[in-house]
């Protein structure tokens, strides 16, 4: 069913939410304790209704029809046997959309489950009613306190929206991206996608002015041609990065029992995504890293990389990492080498490319980066920063990288590692976040930086965009 964007606007930005349910019911009321609109409970059990009002301070009604104002979003957590009755009430109430947490439909691979889902689909589509799910975790909008789970954050929001067939991935992606300095604008877990499928949410986020980048986790498609048409249109407007589950035969089998979707062979999928202008990725790490690169990097001119900040063994490893992603690590120009030779201490370091700074040259790191940035053989500048010995926590180290980013049109990115610091992981996260606040995408390993840069180059090359 094609989506009515006005109804989805009301669902993603609700003023009134009703939680309807039995099993799993209280978790949804508690998750929305900080919701900035009006929250109502619908519970037919009188004793439970009183408990809700006393303990959670949420007004309870025995029917959604009794709520004395229009409802924008309903969260439905009832047994599948009564789902149709609830749906009928929601249609009569003219609720904008409903998230059906309720499971037990086609994903069970049983005749009964498929029958229940077909009934739900036919009734909703006949009434043009917007069902999200079933078998899903619904919507997340941190700006107003709409959540998919208790542990999600409030009040911080950013330019990325996420569409996920998996509820677990929707929640985990939002939390991990948040820890790495990327806040979500909106997110949807759509589960079985019985009425509204991935194409509908993709088209909605495509026209959403608050969404700069769209991220997706998909397992299968119900309407492949429709999805491709929408993806081509949306990819012309903003980046779309897609993580595909079920790349292997075993993964494809698991999809059927998760959301009841039909898997697409990965080679065909990847080729189709690239032809549509989307960026295919293989896991959550690559999804987050690619978003970082697209958010912060200037459009790359080419694939030549200048690498600075490593030591001897690291120089070999980081060169391999970038070469394996199809990126070039060329020699610098003679002019750059002549300038480096005037001050570079060759004891414990070397200045080929990568530039092996060693401890003796770290005080000159800012000057070295500027030389690399000016070099005509270099399109992208990558800095390797280590805690305790590599300049990441040295005075002015982070600031000098941000300063370079602000003065150049060439992409600048960093890898921050923590081999010599006891509290390294948290400190590395802090530095990564600080770099990104200054416009420098930063990664926990050089391999992740290389993949992210490769994906950004591929995206901009397809669009014909250069800095």
C-alpha positions as CSV (number, residue, x, y, z in Angstrom):
1,X,0.0,0.0,0.0
2,X,1.3,3.5,-0.9
3,X,1.8,5.7,2.1
4,X,0.0,8.9,2.9
5,X,2.9,11.1,4.1
6,X,0.7,13.3,6.1
7,X,-0.3,10.2,8.2
8,X,3.3,9.1,8.5
9,X,4.2,12.7,9.7
10,X,1.6,12.3,12.4
11,X,2.9,8.9,13.4
12,X,6.6,9.9,13.5
13,X,5.8,13.2,15.3
14,X,2.7,12.3,17.4
15,X,1.0,14.6,19.8
16,X,-1.2,11.8,21.2
17,X,-0.1,8.1,21.6
18,X,-2.2,5.2,22.8
19,X,-0.7,1.9,24.1
20,X,-3.0,-1.0,23.7
21,X,-2.1,-4.4,25.0
22,X,-1.7,-7.4,27.2
23,X,1.6,-9.2,27.1
24,X,4.6,-6.9,26.9
25,X,2.3,-4.0,27.7
26,X,4.0,-2.3,30.5
27,X,7.4,-2.0,28.7
28,X,5.8,0.3,26.1
29,X,4.3,2.6,28.7
30,X,7.6,2.8,30.6
31,X,9.6,3.4,27.5
32,X,7.4,6.4,26.8
33,X,7.7,8.0,30.2
34,X,9.5,11.0,28.7
35,X,7.2,11.4,25.7
36,X,6.5,15.1,25.2
37,X,2.9,14.6,24.1
38,X,-0.1,12.9,25.7
39,X,0.1,9.2,26.5
40,X,-2.9,7.0,27.1
41,X,-3.4,3.4,28.1
42,X,-6.0,1.0,26.7
43,X,-6.5,-2.0,28.9
44,X,-9.8,-3.8,29.3
45,X,-8.8,-5.4,32.7
46,X,-10.1,-3.1,35.4
47,X,-7.6,-4.0,38.0
48,X,-4.7,-3.6,35.6
49,X,-6.1,-0.3,34.5
50,X,-6.1,1.0,38.1
51,X,-2.5,-0.3,38.6
52,X,-1.4,1.6,35.5
53,X,-3.0,4.9,36.6
54,X,-1.6,4.6,40.2
55,X,1.9,3.4,39.4
56,X,2.6,4.9,36.0
57,X,0.3,8.0,36.2
58,X,-1.1,7.2,32.8
59,X,-4.9,7.6,32.1
60,X,-6.4,4.2,31.2
61,X,-9.5,3.5,29.0
62,X,-11.1,0.2,28.2
63,X,-11.4,1.1,24.5
64,X,-9.5,3.4,22.2
65,X,-12.9,4.7,21.1
66,X,-13.2,6.3,24.6
67,X,-10.0,8.4,24.3
68,X,-11.4,12.0,24.1
69,X,-9.2,13.3,21.4
70,X,-7.6,12.2,18.0
71,X,-4.8,9.6,18.3
72,X,-1.8,10.0,16.1
73,X,0.0,6.7,16.9
74,X,-1.2,3.5,18.5
75,X,1.2,0.9,19.9
76,X,-0.5,-2.5,19.8
77,X,0.8,-5.3,22.0
78,X,-2.0,-7.8,22.0
79,X,-2.3,-11.5,21.1
80,X,-2.8,-12.1,17.4
81,X,-6.2,-13.6,18.0
82,X,-7.6,-10.2,19.0
83,X,-5.5,-8.1,16.6
84,X,-8.3,-7.8,14.1
85,X,-10.8,-6.4,16.7
86,X,-8.2,-3.9,17.8
87,X,-7.5,-2.9,14.2
88,X,-11.3,-2.4,13.6
89,X,-11.4,0.0,16.6
90,X,-8.4,1.9,15.3
91,X,-10.0,2.3,11.9
92,X,-13.2,3.6,13.4
93,X,-11.2,6.0,15.6
94,X,-9.4,7.3,12.5
95,X,-5.9,6.8,14.2
96,X,-3.2,8.0,11.8
97,X,-1.1,4.8,12.1
98,X,-0.5,1.8,14.3
99,X,2.7,0.0,15.3
100,X,1.8,-3.7,15.7
101,X,4.4,-5.2,18.1
102,X,2.1,-8.3,18.0
103,X,3.9,-11.3,16.4
104,X,2.8,-14.8,15.3
105,X,2.1,-14.1,11.6
106,X,3.8,-15.2,8.4
107,X,7.2,-15.4,10.2
108,X,6.0,-18.6,11.9
109,X,5.8,-20.3,8.5
110,X,2.4,-21.8,9.4
111,X,-0.9,-21.8,7.6
112,X,-2.6,-20.2,10.6
113,X,0.0,-17.4,10.9
114,X,-0.2,-16.7,7.1
115,X,-4.0,-16.5,7.4
116,X,-3.9,-14.1,10.3
117,X,-1.5,-11.8,8.4
118,X,-3.5,-11.9,5.2
119,X,-6.6,-10.9,7.1
120,X,-4.8,-8.0,8.7
121,X,-3.4,-6.9,5.3
122,X,-6.8,-7.0,3.5
123,X,-8.7,-5.2,6.3
124,X,-6.0,-2.4,6.7
125,X,-5.6,-1.9,2.9
126,X,-9.4,-1.7,2.4
127,X,-9.6,1.1,4.9
128,X,-6.3,2.7,3.7
129,X,-5.1,2.3,7.3
130,X,-1.3,2.5,8.0
131,X,-0.1,-0.5,9.8
132,X,3.6,-0.6,10.8
133,X,4.6,-4.3,11.2
134,X,3.4,-6.6,12.6
135,X,6.3,-8.3,14.5
136,X,8.3,-5.2,14.9
137,X,9.6,-2.6,17.4
138,X,8.0,0.4,15.6
139,X,9.2,4.0,15.7
140,X,12.0,6.1,17.3
141,X,12.0,9.8,17.4
142,X,14.4,11.0,20.2
143,X,13.4,14.7,19.8
144,X,10.0,14.0,21.4
145,X,10.6,10.7,23.3
146,X,9.1,8.1,21.0
147,X,11.0,4.9,21.6
148,X,11.5,1.3,20.5
149,X,13.0,0.3,23.8
150,X,13.6,1.6,27.3
151,X,17.4,2.1,26.9
152,X,17.2,4.6,24.0
153,X,18.3,8.2,24.4
154,X,16.2,11.4,24.5
155,X,16.6,14.9,23.2
156,X,19.7,14.4,21.0
157,X,18.9,14.1,17.4
158,X,20.8,14.4,14.1
159,X,20.5,14.1,10.3
160,X,20.3,10.3,9.8
161,X,17.2,8.2,9.6
162,X,17.2,4.4,9.7
163,X,14.8,1.8,8.2
164,X,15.2,-1.7,9.6
165,X,13.4,-5.0,9.0
166,X,14.9,-6.1,12.4
167,X,13.9,-4.6,15.7
168,X,17.1,-5.6,17.4
169,X,19.2,-4.0,14.7
170,X,17.1,-0.8,14.8
171,X,17.8,-0.5,18.5
172,X,21.4,-1.5,18.4
173,X,22.2,0.7,15.4
174,X,20.8,3.8,17.1
175,X,22.7,3.2,20.3
176,X,26.1,2.4,18.7
177,X,25.8,5.2,16.2
178,X,25.0,7.5,19.2
179,X,28.1,6.4,21.0
180,X,30.1,7.2,17.9
181,X,28.8,10.7,17.5
182,X,25.9,10.1,15.0
183,X,22.5,10.9,16.3
184,X,19.3,9.7,14.6
185,X,16.5,11.9,13.4
186,X,14.0,9.1,13.1
187,X,14.0,5.3,12.9
188,X,11.5,2.6,12.0
189,X,11.5,-1.1,12.6
190,X,8.9,-2.5,10.2
191,X,9.2,-6.3,10.7
192,X,7.0,-8.2,8.3
193,X,6.1,-5.1,6.3
194,X,2.6,-6.4,5.7
195,X,1.0,-3.1,4.8
196,X,3.8,-0.6,4.7
197,X,7.0,-2.1,3.3
198,X,10.6,-0.7,3.0
199,X,9.8,1.2,-0.2
200,X,7.1,3.3,1.6
201,X,9.5,4.4,4.4
202,X,12.3,5.0,1.9
203,X,10.1,7.3,-0.1
204,X,8.9,9.1,3.0
205,X,12.4,9.8,4.3
206,X,13.4,10.8,0.8
207,X,11.1,13.8,1.0
208,X,11.7,14.5,4.7
209,X,13.7,17.7,5.0
210,X,15.2,16.7,8.4
211,X,16.8,13.6,6.9
212,X,20.2,14.1,5.1
213,X,21.3,10.4,5.0
214,X,19.1,7.3,4.9
215,X,20.5,4.0,6.4
216,X,18.7,0.7,5.9
217,X,18.9,-2.9,7.2
218,X,17.0,-5.2,4.8
219,X,16.5,-8.9,4.6
220,X,14.2,-9.3,1.6
221,X,11.7,-7.4,-0.6
222,X,8.1,-8.0,-1.3
223,X,7.9,-5.7,-4.3
224,X,11.4,-5.6,-5.9
225,X,10.5,-3.4,-8.9
226,X,8.7,-0.9,-6.7
227,X,11.7,-0.7,-4.3
228,X,14.2,-0.2,-7.2
229,X,12.1,2.6,-8.7
230,X,11.9,4.4,-5.3
231,X,15.6,3.8,-4.5
232,X,16.7,5.4,-7.8
233,X,14.5,8.4,-7.2
234,X,15.6,8.9,-3.5
235,X,19.3,8.2,-4.2
236,X,19.3,11.2,-6.6
237,X,18.3,13.4,-3.7
238,X,20.4,12.1,-0.8
239,X,22.8,9.2,0.1
240,X,21.2,5.8,0.9
241,X,23.4,3.2,2.6
242,X,22.0,-0.3,2.7
243,X,23.1,-3.3,4.9
244,X,21.7,-6.5,3.4
245,X,21.1,-9.5,5.7
246,X,21.1,-13.0,4.4
247,X,24.1,-12.9,2.1
248,X,24.8,-16.6,2.7
249,X,22.6,-19.7,2.1
250,X,22.3,-20.1,5.9
251,X,21.5,-16.4,6.4
252,X,18.8,-16.7,3.7
253,X,17.2,-19.6,5.6
254,X,17.2,-17.6,8.8
255,X,15.4,-14.7,7.1
256,X,12.3,-16.9,6.5
257,X,11.8,-17.5,10.2
258,X,12.6,-13.9,11.2
259,X,10.3,-11.8,9.0
260,X,8.9,-14.3,6.5
261,X,10.7,-12.4,3.7
262,X,12.1,-13.9,0.5
263,X,15.9,-13.4,0.2
264,X,17.6,-12.1,-2.9
265,X,21.0,-13.6,-4.0
266,X,23.6,-11.2,-2.7
267,X,25.6,-10.7,-6.0
268,X,22.4,-9.7,-7.8
269,X,21.4,-7.5,-4.9
270,X,24.8,-5.7,-4.7
271,X,24.8,-5.0,-8.4
272,X,21.3,-3.6,-8.4
273,X,22.0,-1.3,-5.4
274,X,25.1,0.1,-7.1
275,X,23.2,0.7,-10.3
276,X,20.5,2.6,-8.3
277,X,23.2,4.9,-6.8
278,X,22.9,3.4,-3.3
279,X,25.9,2.2,-1.2
280,X,25.8,-1.5,-0.2
281,X,27.6,-2.5,3.0
282,X,28.0,-5.9,4.8
283,X,27.6,-5.2,8.5
284,X,26.7,-2.6,11.1
285,X,30.3,-1.4,11.5
286,X,30.6,-0.6,7.8
287,X,27.1,1.0,7.8
288,X,28.1,3.4,10.6
289,X,31.5,4.1,9.2
290,X,30.2,4.9,5.7
291,X,27.6,7.3,7.2
292,X,30.4,9.1,9.1
293,X,32.4,9.5,5.9
294,X,29.4,10.8,3.9
295,X,28.4,13.2,6.7
296,X,31.8,14.7,7.2
297,X,34.1,14.3,4.2
298,X,34.5,16.7,1.3
299,X,33.8,15.0,-2.0
300,X,37.0,13.1,-2.9
301,X,38.8,14.1,-6.1
302,X,40.3,10.6,-6.5
303,X,41.5,7.5,-4.7
304,X,45.1,8.5,-3.9
305,X,45.8,8.5,-0.1
306,X,48.5,10.2,2.0
307,X,49.0,8.3,5.2
308,X,50.7,9.9,8.2
309,X,51.3,9.0,11.9
310,X,52.2,5.3,12.0
311,X,55.3,3.4,13.0
312,X,57.3,0.9,10.9
313,X,55.1,-2.2,11.2
314,X,51.9,-0.1,11.1
315,X,53.1,1.5,7.9
316,X,53.0,-1.9,6.1
317,X,49.6,-2.8,7.6
318,X,47.9,0.4,6.8
319,X,49.2,0.4,3.2
320,X,47.8,-3.1,2.8
321,X,44.5,-2.0,4.3
322,X,44.0,0.8,1.8
323,X,45.4,-1.1,-1.2
324,X,43.1,-4.0,-0.5
325,X,40.1,-1.6,-0.7
326,X,41.3,-0.5,-4.2
327,X,42.9,2.8,-2.9
328,X,46.3,4.0,-4.1
329,X,49.1,4.9,-1.7
330,X,51.5,6.7,-4.1
331,X,54.9,8.4,-3.6
332,X,54.8,12.1,-2.8
333,X,56.2,14.7,-5.2
334,X,59.9,15.6,-5.1
335,X,58.9,19.0,-3.8
336,X,57.3,17.4,-0.7
337,X,60.3,15.2,-0.1
338,X,62.7,18.1,-0.4
339,X,60.7,20.0,2.2
340,X,60.4,17.0,4.6
341,X,64.2,16.5,4.4
342,X,64.8,19.9,5.9
343,X,63.6,18.8,9.4
344,X,62.6,15.1,9.4
345,X,64.6,13.0,11.8
346,X,65.2,9.7,10.0
347,X,66.1,7.9,13.3
348,X,63.0,6.0,14.2
349,X,61.0,7.2,11.2
350,X,60.8,7.6,7.4
351,X,58.9,9.8,5.0
352,X,57.9,7.7,2.0
353,X,54.1,7.2,2.0
354,X,53.0,6.2,4.6
355,X,55.0,8.7,6.6
356,X,56.4,6.8,9.5
357,X,56.8,9.6,12.0
358,X,58.2,7.6,15.0
359,X,58.4,9.4,18.3
360,X,61.1,11.8,17.2
361,X,58.9,13.5,14.6
362,X,55.6,13.7,16.4
363,X,56.2,17.3,17.5
364,X,56.2,18.2,13.7
365,X,53.0,16.3,12.9
366,X,51.0,19.4,12.1
367,X,53.7,20.5,9.6
368,X,53.9,17.1,8.1
369,X,50.1,16.9,7.6
370,X,50.2,20.3,5.8
371,X,52.9,19.1,3.4
372,X,50.9,15.9,2.6
373,X,47.8,18.0,2.1
374,X,49.5,20.3,-0.4
375,X,51.0,17.4,-2.4
376,X,49.7,17.1,-5.9
377,X,49.8,13.3,-5.8
378,X,47.5,13.1,-2.8
379,X,43.7,13.3,-3.0
380,X,42.9,12.2,0.6
381,X,44.7,12.8,3.9
382,X,44.5,10.0,6.6
383,X,46.1,10.4,10.0
384,X,46.8,7.5,12.3
385,X,46.5,8.6,16.0
386,X,47.4,6.5,18.9
387,X,46.7,7.1,22.6
388,X,49.8,7.4,24.8
389,X,52.3,7.5,21.9
390,X,50.6,8.5,18.7
391,X,49.4,12.1,19.3
392,X,45.7,11.5,19.9
393,X,45.9,12.7,23.5
394,X,48.8,15.1,23.0
395,X,48.1,18.8,23.6
396,X,46.8,20.3,20.4
397,X,46.8,17.0,18.5
398,X,43.1,16.8,17.8
399,X,42.8,20.6,17.2
400,X,45.5,20.5,14.6
401,X,43.7,17.9,12.6
402,X,40.4,19.9,12.8
403,X,42.3,23.0,11.8
404,X,43.6,21.2,8.7
405,X,40.1,20.0,7.9
406,X,38.8,23.5,8.0
407,X,41.5,24.8,5.6
408,X,41.4,22.2,2.9
409,X,39.0,20.9,0.2
410,X,40.6,17.5,0.4
411,X,39.0,14.8,2.5
412,X,40.7,14.4,5.9
413,X,40.0,11.4,8.2
414,X,41.6,9.7,11.2
415,X,41.9,6.4,12.8
416,X,42.2,6.5,16.6
417,X,43.6,3.4,18.4
418,X,44.5,2.7,22.0
419,X,47.2,0.1,22.5
420,X,49.0,1.8,25.4
421,X,46.1,3.2,27.4
422,X,44.4,1.3,30.2
423,X,41.2,3.3,29.8
424,X,41.7,3.4,26.0
425,X,38.4,2.4,24.6
426,X,36.4,5.2,26.3
427,X,39.1,7.7,25.7
428,X,39.3,6.8,22.1
429,X,35.5,7.2,21.8
430,X,35.8,10.7,23.4
431,X,38.5,11.7,20.9
432,X,36.6,10.2,17.9
433,X,33.5,12.2,19.0
434,X,35.6,15.4,19.4
435,X,37.2,15.0,15.9
436,X,33.7,14.4,14.3
437,X,32.3,17.5,16.0
438,X,35.1,19.3,14.1
439,X,34.1,17.7,10.8
440,X,36.7,14.9,10.8
441,X,35.3,11.4,10.5
442,X,37.3,9.1,12.8
443,X,37.4,5.3,13.1
444,X,38.6,2.8,15.6
445,X,40.8,0.9,13.1
446,X,42.6,1.7,9.9
447,X,40.7,-1.0,8.1
448,X,37.4,0.6,9.0
449,X,38.7,4.0,7.8
450,X,39.8,2.4,4.5
451,X,36.4,0.8,3.8
452,X,34.5,4.0,4.7
453,X,36.7,6.1,2.3
454,X,36.3,3.5,-0.5
455,X,32.5,3.7,-0.1
456,X,32.5,7.5,0.0
457,X,34.6,7.7,-3.2
458,X,32.3,5.2,-4.9
459,X,29.2,7.2,-4.0
460,X,30.6,10.5,-5.2
461,X,32.1,9.0,-8.3
462,X,28.7,7.6,-9.3
463,X,27.1,11.0,-8.8
464,X,29.9,12.7,-10.8
465,X,30.7,15.0,-7.8
466,X,34.2,16.2,-6.9
467,X,35.5,18.9,-4.5
